[in-house]
Amino acid sequence: MFPTRKKIILLLFLLFSGWILLGAPPASDSLQIHELTIFVIPAPVPLDWSSPSALYSSFKKGYLKQFLRKEKYTIGHLFLKFSSPLATEPFYTAIRSASKKEMRQLVLREKIGLGILGAGLSGRLETTDELKPKISIYQRRGELAFITYRINEAAARRILTFLETFAAKFDDKYAPCDFYGGDFWPRFEHEGAGCTALGLSALDVAGLLGNVPREWRVTVNIPMDLIGGSFNQHRQVKNKTIRARCEWHTPAGLTNIDYVPFSIYDPARIYRWILKNRDSANPARDRNYLPVEQDQTPGLYIDCRHIGIDEREPIFRHRETPSFFTGPHYQKIGVAMPVVAE
């Protein structure tokens, strides 16, 4: 006997409800589910990148707002959850600076100014045991959102290799995860990462970076006179000098002489994009993403199993030439400077 129209509607409703509750569609084409989820925590006061002055002011407001909080990420944060039969169990990971004292030393004593944006610091990986409790904390605060990417097995293998290698020593002394900084890109051999760079690089090795919206990324030209410390002849940059600067350097002038190009993915921008693309009233939302929730945390889901990957492409690459901020890093770890082929 064929099911009635009401039964069919009820069945579809139950299937769709399960889809939303689980945060992923039924695995109709595979018994194995491979997923990468990026969680984002916005800065308590969104960083205003419109000028050096606005950036300084917004950071200061966020720092003061977070001052009494036990758990705090003053500039926001991004961390990953990897779930796949390739791993013994789902795990979380992220990178952060290992020492607040080191950052205070550079900013307050050495007065490196906006050099702190790209300076290489000591880093460490955050573990599953650290990150899982923070999900509950930021859920209660309403300061957490996520995107889950359903990926194929080839993509999952590359991501797992990438994360394992990033945590492993490349000589008897260093591992890439020992270094934290805004100008690192961890797909380059021997480099550390900032929190967003680690997450976006994981997407990159899976062939997904091309789908990342441009608005997630900030690009500015830092005036050289706002960079101090060992980057700039031990110049000391006073806070009032930054507060007085109402614009970034224009492209006119010499790179790394008059200004330093700087680019970073901002967690607050990713967070706002997620919320905007969950809004059904938004005509510009990306309909490839399905709004989902996990324990009342807003998120998006996208099925990327169809995206092919050239598995011959190296997971790690050589940086053709060090950037302004990464050059000292290569010197520190004793790795020969990459040379541009003529």
C-alpha positions in Angstrom: 0.0 0.0 0.0 1.4 3.4 -1.0 1.8 6.0 1.7 -0.7 8.8 1.8 0.2 12.4 1.0 0.1 13.3 4.7 2.5 10.5 5.6 4.9 11.7 2.9 4.8 15.2 4.2 5.4 14.0 7.7 8.3 11.8 6.6 9.9 14.8 4.8 9.4 17.0 7.8 11.1 14.4 10.1 14.0 14.0 7.7 14.5 17.8 7.5 14.2 18.2 11.2 16.9 15.6 11.7 19.1 17.4 9.2 18.8 20.6 11.2 19.4 19.0 14.6 22.4 17.0 13.5 23.9 19.9 11.6 24.4 17.9 8.5 22.3 16.1 5.8 21.9 12.3 5.9 25.0 10.5 4.4 23.1 9.0 1.6 26.1 8.5 -0.6 28.6 7.3 2.0 28.7 5.6 5.4 31.7 7.7 6.3 31.3 11.3 7.4 34.3 13.7 7.2 33.8 17.2 8.5 35.8 20.2 9.3 34.2 22.9 11.5 35.5 26.3 12.1 34.3 28.1 15.3 34.7 31.8 15.6 34.6 34.1 18.6 34.4 37.8 17.7 36.4 40.5 19.5 34.3 42.0 22.3 34.6 45.3 20.4 35.0 44.7 16.7 38.4 45.9 15.5 38.0 49.0 13.3 40.5 48.7 10.5 39.6 52.1 8.8 42.8 53.7 10.2 45.7 53.2 12.6 43.9 55.5 15.1 40.6 53.6 14.8 42.3 50.3 15.2 44.1 51.4 18.3 40.9 52.9 19.8 38.8 49.8 19.1 41.4 47.4 20.5 41.7 49.5 23.7 37.9 49.5 24.2 37.9 45.7 23.7 40.8 45.2 26.1 39.1 47.2 28.8 35.8 45.4 28.2 37.4 42.0 28.6 39.7 43.0 31.5 37.7 41.3 34.3 36.7 38.2 32.3 38.2 34.9 33.2 38.0 33.6 29.6 38.9 36.2 27.1 40.1 36.6 23.5 40.6 40.4 23.1 41.0 40.2 19.3 38.7 37.3 18.8 39.6 33.7 18.1 39.1 30.9 15.6 39.4 27.2 16.4 38.8 23.9 14.5 37.0 20.7 15.0 38.0 17.8 12.9 35.7 14.8 12.7 36.5 11.8 10.5 37.0 8.0 10.7 40.6 8.8 9.8 41.0 10.1 13.4 40.5 7.9 16.4 38.0 10.5 17.7 36.9 14.0 16.9 39.4 16.6 18.1 39.6 20.4 18.5 42.7 22.5 17.9 43.8 26.1 17.7 46.9 28.2 18.1 47.4 31.2 20.4 50.3 33.1 21.9 52.1 31.2 24.6 52.9 34.3 26.7 51.1 37.5 27.4 54.2 38.8 29.0 56.1 38.5 25.7 53.5 40.6 24.0 53.5 43.3 26.8 57.3 43.4 26.6 57.2 44.2 22.8 54.4 46.7 23.1 55.1 48.5 26.4 58.9 48.3 26.7 60.2 47.9 23.2 57.4 50.0 21.8 57.2 48.2 18.5 53.9 50.0 17.7 51.9 48.4 14.9 54.8 46.0 14.4 52.9 43.8 16.8 50.4 43.0 14.0 53.0 40.9 12.3 55.6 40.1 14.9 56.5 36.5 15.5 55.8 35.4 19.1 56.0 32.1 21.0 53.0 30.0 20.2 51.2 26.9 21.5 48.4 24.7 20.4 45.2 24.6 22.4 43.9 21.1 23.0 40.5 19.5 22.9 40.3 19.5 26.7 40.9 23.3 26.7 38.6 24.2 23.9 35.5 22.1 24.5 34.6 23.9 27.8 35.1 27.2 26.1 32.3 26.3 23.7 29.8 26.3 26.5 31.2 29.6 28.0 30.9 31.5 24.7 27.6 29.9 23.8 26.2 31.4 27.0 27.6 34.8 26.2 26.1 34.6 22.7 29.6 35.1 21.2 30.1 32.0 19.1 29.3 30.9 15.6 30.5 28.1 13.3 30.6 26.8 9.8 30.7 23.0 9.2 32.2 21.8 5.9 31.3 18.3 4.8 34.4 17.1 2.9 35.4 14.0 1.0 38.0 11.5 2.2 40.9 12.9 0.1 40.3 16.3 1.6 40.1 14.9 5.1 43.4 13.1 4.7 45.2 16.2 3.5 43.8 18.3 6.4 44.8 15.6 9.0 48.3 15.4 7.5 48.5 19.2 7.6 47.5 19.5 11.2 49.7 16.6 12.4 52.8 18.1 10.6 52.1 21.6 11.9 52.3 20.1 15.4 55.5 18.0 14.8 59.1 19.2 15.1 60.9 19.9 11.8 64.2 19.6 13.6 65.4 18.7 17.1 64.2 22.1 18.5 61.2 23.6 16.7 57.7 22.7 15.6 55.7 25.2 13.4 53.1 25.5 16.2 55.8 27.0 18.5 55.4 30.3 16.6 52.4 32.6 16.6 52.0 35.8 14.6 49.7 37.7 12.2 52.0 37.5 9.2 52.6 33.7 9.2 50.9 31.5 6.7 51.3 27.9 7.9 51.2 26.3 4.4 54.7 27.7 4.1 57.3 25.3 5.5 58.6 26.1 9.0 56.2 28.9 9.6 53.8 29.3 12.5 50.3 30.8 12.3 47.8 33.1 13.7 44.5 31.6 14.8 42.6 32.5 11.6 45.6 31.6 9.4 45.6 28.0 10.8 41.9 27.6 10.1 42.0 29.1 6.6 45.1 27.0 5.7 43.2 23.9 6.7 40.5 24.9 4.3 43.2 25.7 1.7 44.7 22.3 1.7 41.3 20.9 1.1 40.8 23.1 -1.9 38.2 25.3 -0.2 39.9 28.6 0.1 38.6 29.8 -3.2 35.1 29.8 -1.7 36.1 32.0 1.2 34.5 35.5 0.9 36.8 38.4 0.4 35.1 40.3 3.2 36.7 38.0 5.8 40.1 39.5 5.0 41.6 42.8 5.9 44.4 44.3 3.9 46.2 47.5 4.9 49.5 49.3 4.3 51.2 50.0 7.7 53.3 53.2 7.6 56.9 52.4 8.4 57.1 55.1 11.1 54.4 53.3 13.1 56.6 50.1 13.2 59.3 50.1 15.8 61.7 47.7 17.7 64.1 45.4 15.9 62.0 45.7 12.7 62.9 49.4 12.3 66.3 50.3 13.8 64.9 50.0 17.3 62.6 52.9 16.9 60.1 53.4 19.7 56.6 54.2 18.7 54.5 56.0 21.2 50.8 55.3 21.5 49.9 58.9 20.8 51.7 58.7 17.5 49.4 55.8 16.5 46.3 57.7 17.8 47.1 60.7 15.7 47.4 58.8 12.4 44.0 58.9 10.7 44.8 56.9 7.5 46.9 54.0 6.3 49.7 54.5 3.9 48.7 54.7 0.2 50.3 52.3 -2.3 52.5 55.2 -3.4 56.1 54.8 -2.1 58.4 51.9 -1.7 57.3 48.6 -0.2 59.1 47.7 3.1 60.7 51.1 3.0 57.8 53.6 3.3 55.2 51.1 4.3 54.6 47.4 4.9 51.7 45.5 3.3 49.7 43.5 5.8 46.8 41.2 5.4 44.8 39.1 7.9 41.5 37.2 8.3 39.5 38.9 11.1 37.4 36.6 13.3 34.7 39.3 13.9 34.3 39.7 10.1 33.8 35.9 9.8 31.3 35.9 12.7 29.2 38.7 11.2 29.3 37.0 7.8 27.9 33.8 9.3 25.0 35.6 11.0 24.3 37.6 7.9 24.1 34.4 5.8 21.7 32.8 8.2 19.2 35.6 7.7 16.5 34.3 5.2 15.5 38.0 4.6 19.0 38.8 3.3 18.7 38.6 -0.6 22.5 38.5 -0.9 23.0 35.5 1.3 25.0 32.6 -0.1 22.4 29.9 -0.6 25.1 27.2 -0.8 25.1 27.4 3.0 22.4 25.9 5.1 21.5 27.6 8.4 22.0 25.1 11.3 22.2 25.2 15.0 24.2 23.2 17.6 23.1 23.6 21.2 21.6 27.0 20.3 24.8 28.1 18.6 24.2 29.7 15.2 26.0 28.1 12.3 26.1 27.2 8.6 26.6 23.9 6.9 27.9 23.4 3.4 28.5 20.1 1.5 31.8 20.3 -0.3 32.3 16.6 -1.1 32.1 17.4 -4.8 35.2 19.6 -4.8 38.1 17.8 -6.4 41.7 18.1 -5.1 44.9 17.7 -7.0 46.6 15.3 -4.6 49.9 15.9 -6.3 49.9 19.5 -5.0 52.3 19.7 -2.0 50.5 20.3 1.4 53.4 22.6 2.3 55.2 25.0 0.0 58.4 27.1 0.2 57.9 30.8 0.6 59.6 32.3 -2.4 61.0 35.2 -0.4 60.5 36.1 3.3 58.1 39.0 4.0 59.0 41.9 6.1 57.8 40.2 9.3 58.8 36.6 8.5 62.4 37.4 7.6 63.5 37.6 11.3 61.7 34.3 11.9 63.7 32.4 9.3 66.9 33.9 10.9 65.8 32.9 14.4 65.2 29.2 13.5 68.3 28.9 11.5 66.6 28.0 8.2 68.3 29.2 5.1 66.5 32.1 3.5 64.5 31.1 0.4 66.0 32.4 -2.8 63.9 33.6 -5.7 64.9 31.7 -8.9 66.2 34.0 -11.6 
